[in-house]
Amino acid sequence: MKIALVHDWLIRLGGAERVLIALHKIFPEAPVYTLFYSKKFVSRELPGAKIIPSFLQKIPRIQKFYPWFKILMPSAVESLDLSDFDVVISSSHEVSHGVLVKQKTKHICFYHSPSRILWDRTHEYVVDFRERAAGEFKLSLIRLGQHFLRLWDWQAGQRPDISVANSKYVAERLKKYYGREAKVIYPPVALGEHSARSFSGIPAMPSEGVGRFASLPLGPSQNGLRIRSPNIPPRLLKNYFLIVSQLYPHKNIDLAVEAFKFLNDLNLVIVGEGPEKKRLKKMIGDSVNIKLLGFVPDEKLAYYYQNCLAYIICNEEDFGISPIEAFSFGKPVLAFKLGGAAETNLKGVTGEFFEHSKPELLAEAIKAFNKNIKNGVYVPEIIKEHSRKFGFERFKKEILDLVPGLGYNEKT
């Protein structure tokens, strides 16, 4: 049986890309079709994988300017020739669910989200552009493009034979926008021996509760492992909260930055890359208790999880892999009370929620949360045990449970 994987694009590592890496571990012989990709990203995260891009790969600097080429993405994804495959598994947050397959081919789509800029964030997306001083002519083109893309997207949502959602929250949105029922399979949060390194075919040492950070050298230990210490200011080594996220406007990282300006006795460390990085750095300014680190490799990222007080989510996540990684280190999570976090974070056990998007109110929530941490409300071993429900082996079994009904087994 011939299987192909499809993903929107491959330029930086996020939750959707971690799912693709896990799928490729399950089906290592499957080629990966995508609209465009970064050679650096692929060599680091999918070494040995056969990557087949669309015609968009030929556009100079597409990795930077792709938002302006979204109108071409439907035709690009439909141009991918998947006619030789028995099963196609698409990993979609934008357009991959719209691939064209033959009648005999079974198409399984793992949805990370229906496109937010076409559905629930349509107007916010336009506001974002207006705030960036986009002219009315550009805004009118954006609205027109959204309209036609939305028509295509609804039709594309009818194409998969089996729809899978990464959370109950996303399943509800698939029902609302596409009228499709979806099976919920939580993404794999690499735990214990199933590290991100093992996803890429690099052996990892078995350990418990250290997520994809098993077998990392140097530095303080976590369950017997030595973890590399990064070079960061000494005052940020204590009493810091952590955010690991791609830096996009809808992630609301600016809310946390403004909140911590009210919290001089606590620190915030932000890890991630994205288009908001320059603006966030300007917002942080000379604040000594806030540090934006940019990209941090796994061997150093483990240190930040291990030594933080807790993890913070400021936005409405579809699922949220990073907070589960924090759980695997026994760290509690303070999350915005909408989206996937409402399914994975247990109030009073693994963390707490906040409901308001004003910096001063978030600051008050962080103070109360910090008091709970000092009083030992959250038990690290209980939090770690909760994280094990989201491991790779569970994900693999649920994915393979879909495929055997299509005639697949691991020996073919």
GUTI-836891 format. One line per 2 residues: number of its first residue (from 1); their letters; for each residue x, y, z of C-alpha. Coordinates in steps of 0.25 Angstrom, whole numbers. Layout:
<martors>
NUM) A) X/Y/Z  ...
</martors>
This chain:
<martors>
1) MK) 0/0/0  5/14/-4
3) IA) 4/25/6  7/40/4
5) LV) 7/51/14  3/66/11
7) HD) 6/78/19  3/93/16
9) WL) 17/98/16  30/95/24
11) IR) 38/107/28  38/107/44
13) LG) 35/97/55  21/98/61
15) GA) 11/89/67  6/85/53
17) ER) 20/82/48  22/73/60
19) VL) 10/65/56  15/64/42
21) IA) 29/59/48  21/48/56
23) LH) 13/44/44  26/42/36
25) KI) 32/34/47  19/25/46
27) FP) 20/24/31  35/26/28
29) EA) 34/22/14  23/32/11
31) PV) 28/45/2  24/58/8
33) YT) 16/67/-2  16/82/2
35) LF) 14/96/-5  28/101/-2
37) YS) 39/98/8  52/103/15
39) KK) 64/93/12  69/97/25
41) FV) 57/93/33  55/80/25
43) SR) 70/76/27  68/79/42
45) EL) 54/73/45  52/63/34
47) PG) 65/57/30  64/47/19
49) AK) 50/50/16  46/52/1
51) II) 40/65/0  32/69/-13
53) PS) 28/84/-14  18/91/-23
55) FL) 21/101/-33  21/112/-22
57) QK) 35/107/-18  40/114/-30
59) IP) 36/128/-26  48/136/-20
61) RI) 47/138/-5  34/131/-4
63) QK) 37/127/10  36/142/14
65) FY) 25/147/5  16/135/4
67) PW) 4/143/11  3/151/-2
69) FK) 2/138/-10  -10/132/-3
71) IL) -19/134/-14  -10/124/-22
73) MP) -10/113/-11  -23/106/-16
75) SA) -17/104/-30  -4/100/-24
77) VE) -9/89/-15  -18/84/-26
79) SL) -6/83/-35  0/72/-26
81) DL) -1/59/-33  -5/48/-23
83) SD) -11/39/-33  -1/27/-30
85) FD) -5/26/-15  -15/17/-8
87) VV) -16/26/4  -13/41/6
89) IS) -12/47/20  -12/62/19
91) SS) -8/71/31  -15/84/29
93) HE) -17/97/36  -19/105/23
95) VS) -21/98/9  -15/83/10
97) HG) -29/77/12  -32/82/-2
99) VL) -23/72/-10  -29/65/-21
101) VK) -29/50/-21  -34/38/-30
103) QK) -47/31/-26  -40/19/-21
105) TK) -30/27/-12  -35/29/2
107) HI) -32/43/8  -30/45/23
109) CF) -29/59/28  -23/63/41
111) YH) -28/77/44  -20/86/53
113) SP) -31/97/50  -40/102/39
115) SR) -33/114/33  -34/125/44
117) IL) -32/136/34  -44/131/26
119) WD) -54/128/37  -53/133/51
121) RT) -42/143/50  -46/149/37
123) HE) -48/163/42  -37/162/52
125) YV) -28/159/41  -32/172/33
127) VD) -31/180/46  -16/175/48
129) FR) -13/180/34  -20/193/36
131) ER) -11/195/49  1/192/40
133) AA) -3/205/32  -8/197/20
135) GE) -16/205/10  -30/204/8
137) FK) -27/198/-6  -19/187/-1
139) LS) -30/184/10  -40/183/-1
141) LI) -32/173/-8  -30/165/4
143) RL) -45/165/7  -48/161/-8
145) GQ) -37/150/-7  -43/145/6
147) HF) -57/144/0  -52/135/-12
149) LR) -43/127/-3  -54/124/7
151) LW) -63/119/-5  -52/109/-9
153) DW) -49/106/6  -63/101/9
155) QA) -63/92/-4  -49/87/0
157) GQ) -54/83/13  -64/73/7
159) RP) -52/65/0  -46/57/11
161) DI) -52/43/13  -48/44/28
163) SV) -47/56/36  -39/56/49
165) AN) -38/68/58  -27/71/68
167) SK) -37/75/79  -51/75/82
169) YV) -51/90/81  -46/89/66
171) AE) -56/78/64  -67/88/67
173) RL) -61/98/58  -60/87/46
175) KK) -75/84/49  -79/99/49
177) YY) -71/103/36  -71/91/28
179) GR) -82/83/33  -73/71/35
181) EA) -73/62/47  -58/59/52
183) KV) -52/48/60  -43/55/71
185) IY) -28/50/72  -20/58/81
187) PP) -6/62/75  6/54/80
189) VA) 14/62/91  27/54/91
191) LG) 29/48/105  39/39/111
193) EH) 47/31/101  39/37/90
195) SA) 47/50/88  47/59/76
197) RS) 60/53/73  54/40/72
199) FS) 43/45/63  54/49/53
201) GI) 61/35/54  71/39/64
203) PA) 72/30/76  68/36/90
205) MP) 71/30/104  58/26/112
207) SE) 54/35/123  42/39/130
209) GV) 35/52/129  45/60/121
211) GR) 37/60/108  45/62/95
213) FA) 57/66/103  62/52/107
215) SL) 77/49/105  82/64/106
217) PL) 96/67/111  101/76/122
219) GP) 95/85/132  86/82/144
221) SQ) 79/69/144  64/65/142
223) NG) 61/51/146  76/47/145
225) LR) 78/54/131  88/65/129
227) IR) 82/77/122  90/88/115
229) SP) 90/102/122  88/113/112
231) NI) 94/127/114  84/136/120
233) PP) 84/147/130  86/142/144
235) RL) 73/149/150  65/142/139
237) LK) 69/128/145  60/130/156
239) NY) 45/133/158  42/133/143
241) FL) 30/129/135  31/123/121
243) IV) 25/125/108  29/116/96
245) SQ) 22/120/83  22/125/69
247) LY) 22/140/69  9/144/62
249) PH) -1/154/66  -12/144/70
251) KN) -3/138/80  -5/151/89
253) ID) 9/150/94  8/165/95
255) LA) -2/163/106  8/156/115
257) VE) 19/166/112  10/177/117
259) AF) 5/169/129  19/167/134
261) KF) 22/182/133  13/181/146
263) LN) 21/170/152  35/175/155
265) DL) 38/163/165  35/153/154
267) NL) 42/150/141  37/146/127
269) VI) 45/138/117  39/137/103
271) VG) 44/126/93  41/127/78
273) EG) 42/133/65  32/140/56
275) PE) 27/153/49  24/159/63
277) KK) 38/158/68  42/172/64
279) RL) 30/179/70  31/171/83
281) KK) 45/175/85  41/189/84
283) MI) 30/187/94  40/181/104
285) GD) 49/192/102  58/193/115
287) SV) 49/185/124  59/176/132
289) NI) 50/165/136  45/161/121
291) KL) 54/154/112  51/150/97
293) LG) 61/139/93  57/136/79
295) FV) 59/122/74  65/112/84
297) PD) 68/98/80  63/86/88
299) EK) 76/83/95  75/97/101
301) LA) 60/99/102  59/87/112
303) YY) 66/96/122  56/107/121
305) YQ) 44/97/124  52/90/135
307) NC) 55/103/143  43/112/140
309) LA) 32/114/151  21/111/141
311) YI) 16/113/127  7/123/121
313) IC) -3/123/109  -9/136/105
315) NE) -17/132/93  -28/123/89
317) ED) -20/111/85  -26/100/76
319) FG) -19/89/84  -6/94/90
321) IS) 6/85/90  16/94/98
323) PI) 8/94/111  7/79/110
325) EA) 22/79/109  22/88/122
327) FS) 14/78/128  24/67/125
329) FG) 34/75/134  23/76/145
331) KP) 21/90/142  7/96/144
333) VL) 0/105/133  -7/118/134
335) AF) -16/118/121  -26/126/114
337) KL) -40/120/117  -43/116/102
339) GG) -39/106/92  -31/94/94
341) AA) -25/98/107  -39/96/113
343) ET) -38/81/110  -24/79/114
345) NL) -22/88/127  -29/83/139
347) KG) -32/95/149  -26/94/162
349) VT) -18/81/158  -9/85/146
351) GE) -11/100/146  -22/111/146
353) FF) -29/119/135  -31/134/133
355) EH) -42/140/125  -39/155/123
357) SK) -30/161/112  -25/173/120
359) PE) -11/174/124  -14/178/138
361) LL) -24/167/140  -14/157/135
363) AE) -4/162/145  -14/160/156
365) AI) -16/146/151  -1/143/151
367) KA) 1/148/165  -10/139/170
369) FN) -5/127/162  9/130/167
371) KN) 4/129/182  -2/116/179
373) IK) 11/111/174  18/116/186
375) NG) 8/109/195  10/95/187
377) VY) -4/94/181  1/88/169
379) VP) 8/74/171  19/72/160
381) EI) 17/57/160  2/58/157
383) IK) 5/68/146  15/59/140
385) EH) 5/47/140  -5/55/133
387) SR) 4/59/122  6/44/119
389) KF) -8/43/113  -2/51/101
391) GF) 9/42/97  14/37/83
393) ER) 10/23/85  -4/26/88
395) FK) -4/35/75  2/24/67
397) KE) -9/14/71  -20/24/68
399) IL) -15/27/55  -12/13/51
401) DL) -26/9/56  -31/18/44
403) VP) -22/12/34  -25/-3/36
405) GL) -39/-1/32  -33/3/18
407) GY) -25/-10/17  -12/-5/23
409) NE) -3/-12/33  11/-9/37
411) KT) 17/-21/29  12/-16/16
</martors>
